[in-house]
Every structure is written in structure tokens, then in C-alpha cells.
Amino acid sequence: MKFRSLQVTFSSLRFTVAVLFAGIALLTCFAVNGLYAELAMANKPDAPQVPAGLERLKVPVNNELTAAKIELGKQLFFEKRLSSDNTVSCATCHDPEKGWSNDAAFATGVRGQVGGRSAPTIINAAYHPLQFWDGRTVGLEGQALGPIANPIEMDLSIVDAIARLSEIPGYKKQFKRVFGTKVTAVAMAQAIASFERTVLSGDAPFDRFKAGDKTALSVSAQRGMDLFFNKAKCSACHKGGSFSDFAFHNLGVGINNENPDLGRFAVTKQEGDRGSFKTPTLREIHRTAPYMHDGSQKTLKEVVEFYNKGGVKNPQLDEEMKPLKLSPEEVNDIVTFMVEGLASAHYPQFSAPQLPE
């Protein structure tokens, strides 16, 4: 789940303590962070099958994928007992039925609290080096526990989360079987990250068209594809298998608000990052409305029209953001390409698992 805008000052001392605890606990897990091993799918029977169109999946060398670990992570992902009032899980804001997002501008946490950013989809998040809209954590393991401790999301300290799981016999047995340990912060993060690595989307009509099936895209979608990669220059940032450069860009979204969200700047303190946010994947994009970090664009047509106008001018506006001079028909063709061309026939759908008792 996403954090609220970093401009908000958290008053909860418990949140600070929980984050410090989680950070210290995870140092051991991520001492080799950045060391990844490519999955050779033929030799990894427990690894998820990577759909056509996506790059080889890589995992940290100290968190090899196994079926048992993925299943444990799935249970934790859907586990509402990891929230202070037992009402919210990761899947609440990253719902498989809603594009692994939540079909709203912002996410709602415990006690009906609403954050300040949209819940980004976790589809193909396995490929993102940095997580969250502002990229403040490295890898899925680094992201996994933050929402649990966040006071406006799940509001449960990591200490309390470990205690709760440790009181559930089914979880105690699984952690012992999967990791050879009791319940720990490191193991929790590794399990959740392992499950999230299975949420992959590819093998869409675009991929089949590229592979030679010229009937895979309609005429309108083919025109939109040509515009996407040429005149509209969408592929300057939406590139690669996930249609994302994983970088941070200022489009001017919300920059004229009274208290604008400064995005990546809050992490790096670099003036050039002011108002910049991570490029999202476009895979399954039709499922993840509303769009942008603040949910301000309700439809894909609004998004393309926003780009067509060149965004919102400001000193840090990305150099690629210029008026595109697209006709209404061209706007519609680009939307058709994204909706028709990037929707997989093998959408990553998961039902809620049976949770341990």
C-alpha cells in the first residue's frame, strides 16, 4: 500500500519506533541488497512463469523463490490481522479484482483514514528497483513492511505484528517450515515480496503482434501503437517489457495546489526532483483508474489529453513534456492501443487464501 504524502508530519511516536525496528531487522536481510540472480525458469520449478513480453525475472540471491514461501506470502498479503483493528490487509488497497489497486483516488486504512496518494498497482512491481511513488525504498523486500506500521494504513507496529503471528499456530509452523525460524520481520518481508513477484502481466495482443500475429491488434490499435512509439513519444518513458523506465518525472500534476506533493524531492532533496513521481507500468492500465499519483485523471482519455496539452508548466517540468498536437482521433487511437493492446489474456488473478488458525 502507498504512504500518505511525505509532506504530512506523522505525530505517532509508535510509527517512528516501528520503522526503526523494521529497518534494523531488515539490515541483515538486505546486506546483499542489489545482488540479484536471474531465474532460469527451466531450472526453477517453483518460480512463476514469466509471460511473453517481459524480461527475465530476477530475485535477490538471499530470497530464492519457493512454492511454500510464495504461499505464505500470499496469506500475509490477504491477512487483516496485520492491521491494528483487523479490518485492513495489503489486498484491501491492492485488490486483484481492481487491477491490484483500489479503484479510488486514494486508499482507505484503518478507522476510515484516507491517505494522500493513490495506491499504485503491484502488477510487475517485481521489475521496479525502487518502490512507492517517490522511490523511497529498494526492492519489494524493502517495501513490504512499511504499510503495516504506517498509522494511517494498517497501524500495527512490526513488534506487535510479529507477536500476533507468533500466537497463531498455523503461522508458527509455516515460518518454521519455510525459513527454519520463528516469525521475524525479515521472514515476513521476504515472504510477502515473494508472493508479489508472482503478480505478472504480459503476453498481451501487443506482444503477439510483435511476434508476428498481425491480426492481434485492430486497425485503430495499430494506429495508436504507431503514435505511441513515434509522434506522441509515450515510449520515451513507458518503455521495456513493463512499459516503464522506472524513473521519476515531473508532469506538473498537482503542482499548482496550495500545498503540492513534492514527490521524489522529499527523498533526495534534489531540486530537480521536485514534483517528480515514478513512471507506472502500462500493463493492464485499463483496470487501474483513476490515474496519476493523486488520482486526478479519471479516464485514460483524460490522461492522453493531459499529455497532449504538455502537462502543467513549472520550473522542473520534464523536458519530454511538450504539446503533442494530437487530433481527437489520434487521442482515441492511443487509448485504444493501451486498452486493447496491453490487456493480457492471462491477467494475474488470485482469490483470497485460507488463512491459518
N, C-alpha and C positions, 0 to 999 in steps of 0.2 A: 504494500500500500504506500501511497505517497505521503510525504511530510507536508505540513502546512507551510505557507510561505515563510522563508527564513527571516523575513523582517519582523515576524511576530516574536516577542520576547517571552520565552517559556518561564513561568513562575514556579514551576514544580521542581523542588529540590530532588524529589524522588526520581524524576526523569533524568536529571544530571547524573545522579549516582548510578542509575541503571545503565546509562550509556557508558559511563566509565567502566563499570563492571564488565559489561559485554565486550568493550574494546580490549580490556586487559585479557579476558578469557580467550578472545579470538586471535590474539597475537601469535599464540602457538600454532593455531590452525593456519594462519596466513603468513608464517615466517618465510614460506617459499612462494608467497603470492606472486603471480606473474610467470611462474613455471607451469606451463600447460603442456599436455600431451594430446596429440591428435588421436581421435578414436579411429582405429582401423575396424570398421564395422564388421567385417568378416570374422574378426577375432574377438569381438565383444558381444557375446550373445545377449547380455543383459542391457546393452546400450540401446537407446531409442533409435529407430530407423530414421535417418535424415532424409527428408523429402527431396525430390529433384528440384534443382534451382538454388539450393542452399549450399554454403561451403561446408567442408568437413567440420564437425563439431569438436571443440577442444574442451578439456576439463582440467582442473588443477591436478597436479601429479599426486597430491595428498588427499584427493577426494574422488577416487575411482567410482564410476557408476556401477551399482549392482541392483538387481531387481528388488531385493529386500530393503535397501536404502531408499530407493525411489518410492516404494510403497509406504514406508514410514514417513517420508517427506510429504507424501500426498495426504496422509492422515493429519499431520501437523498443519498443513495448508488449510484444511477444512475444519480445524479444531477450534471451536468457540470458547473452550475452557482456557485458551491462551489470552483471553481478554478479561478485564477486571470484573465485569458483570456477566460473563458467559453469553454474550449476545453477538459478538463480532469475531470473525475469522479472517484470514487473508483472502479467502474466497468471497467474502462479503463485498469487497471492493474490486476484486479481480475474479469476476463471475464468468465461468466458461460459457454460460448462456448469453452473456452480454459482451462478447469479444474479449474476455478476460480483462474487462474494465467494469464500469458500473452503470453505464447508460445515464450519467448525470454530469453536470459541470464539475461538481466536487464530490468527494466521498464523505460518508457519514460514519462516525465512530461511535464509541460507547456514549451513552447518555444523550444521543442525538446530536453530538458535536459535529460541526462541519468544518472541514479544512479549507485551505486557500488555493489548492491546485487540483487539477483533475487527476484521476487515478490512471496512470499510463498502463496500457496493455502489457502483459508479460509475454505475449507471443514473440518468439525468437529473442527474448531477453538474454538467452544464453550467449548470444554473439556480442552483446554490448560490454565493452571493457569497463565503463563507468555506469553506475546505476542512479536512478532518480532523475527528474527533470534537470537538476543542476549538477549531476555527476559527482555527488559528494562522497560516494563510496565505490570501492573497487570490487567488481565481480558480484555474482549472485550471493556468495557466502557473506560478503561484506554488507549486503543489503538486507539479508533475511530477518535479522532480529530487531532492526530499528523500529518498525511499525508496532511490534509487540509492546515496547517500552514507551512509545510516544503517548503522552497523556490525552491527546485528542483523537487517537486512533483506538488502540487496544488497551492502553493504560495499565499494563501489568509489568512490573519490574522483572528483569531477567532472573533475579534471585527467586522471586515468587513463582515465575513460570517453571523454573526447574523444580521447585518444591511441589507444585501442583502435579506435574507429570510424574514425579517420583512417587506420588501417592496412588498412582493408577497402575495396578499390577500388570496390565497388558502392555503399557508403555515401558515399564521397568524391564520386562522380559525382552521386548524388541530392541531397546537400546543395548542391552547386554549381548543379544544375538548379533546385531548389526555392527556394533562398534567395540564390543568387548568391554564396555564401561557402564557406569551408572549414567543417568541423564546429565548431560553437560551442555553448556552454551555452544561449545564447538560442534558437538554432535548434532544439536538442534539445527544450527546454521547449515551444516553440511547436508543434512537430510532434506531440508526444505529446498536448498539450492539444487540438489539432485533431481527432485521432482520437477522443479521449474525448468530444468534443462530438457524435459520431455515435451514441453509445450512449444511445438514447432509447426510452422505452416510453410508449405512450398507446393511444388507440383500443381501449379495453377495453370489456367489456359495460356498465360504469358509464357510460362516455361515450356509448355508443349508446342506453342507457336515457334519459339526459338529453336526447338529441337527438330522442326521441320513440318509440323502439322499446321498447314496454312488455313485449315478450317477451324482452328481452336478459338480464333477471335473474330468477332463480327467486323464488318467494314468500318463502322463507327469507332470501335475499339482500336482497330488498326490505325485509323487516322489519329486517334488520341495518343496511341503509343508513339507515333512519329513526332507529334507535338511535344510529348513528354520528354523525349530524348534530344530534341532539336530546338525548335523555336522557343518553347516555354522554358527550356533548360532546367526542368524539375530534377533531372538526374545529376545536376551539379552537387546536390546534397543527398538526394534519395537514390543511392547507388548500391551496387552489390546485391547479394542474394536476399538481404533483408530490406533492400531499398532504404538504407540509411548509411550515412557516413560516420555515425556515432559521435559526431562533433557538435559544437554548440554555436547557435546563430541567433542574431538579433533581427527579428522580423518587424519589430515595433509593436507587437501585440501587448496591449495594456500599458504601453509606456507613458501615455498621457494621463493615466489615472492619478488621483491625488497622492496616493502612496503606492507607486508602481512596484511590482515584484521585480527585483533586480537579478533574479536567476543565478547564473554561474558566477556573477560578480561576488555574491555573498560567500562563495567558497574560495575563490582565487584572489580576490581584492584587486584584480587587474581591471583597469578602466575599460579596456577593450571587450571585457566580458559582461559589461553592464547590460542587463536586459536580454542576455543570451540563454537559450534553452536547447536541450538536446534534440536532435533530429529523430522523430519517431519512425518506426517501421511503417511501411505502407501495406504490408501483407495483412489481409483481412480488414482493410481500413474501413470498409462499408459497415462493419459491425461495431465500430468503436466511437461513434458520435456521442457527445459533441467533441469538437476538436480544439487544438491548441492547449497550452498548459493551464489556461483558465477556463476552458470550455466555452469560450466566447463565440466560436463559429459552430452553428448548429448543423450545417449540412456540408457535404463535400463541395457542392456548387459554391457555397459561400467562401470556402477555403480557396478555391481556384480563383474566384473573383477578387479575393483579398490580395493574392499574389499578382493578379493581373493589374491591379492598381499600384503595385510596387511597395506594398506594406505601408507602414507609418513612419514617416521621416523622423530621424533622431540622430544625434552625433555618432552612435555606434551601429547604425543600420548596416546590415551585411551588404557587402559590395555586389552580391548577386541579386539583391532586391531592387529591381527596376521595373517600370511599367512594361508589360509584355505585349500589349496591343493585340490581344486575342479577341476574335469575334465571338458573339454569343454561341454560335455553332461550335467553334473551337473549344470553348469552355466546356460545353456539354460533351464533346468527344473525349476530352481528357478525363472527365468524371466517369464516362462510360468505360474507359480503359482501366481506371483504378478499381471500379466496382466489378466489372466483368473479368478483367484480366488477372487480378491479384487475389481472387477468392478461390481457395483450394477446395477441391472435391473431398479432401481428407482433413477437414477442419479439426483441430485438436480439441475434441470434446471429452470431458471427463464427468462422471457422476460422483456425487459425494460418497466417500468410502464408509464402510462400517468402522466406527471408532472404538478403540479399546476401552475396556472397563476394568 
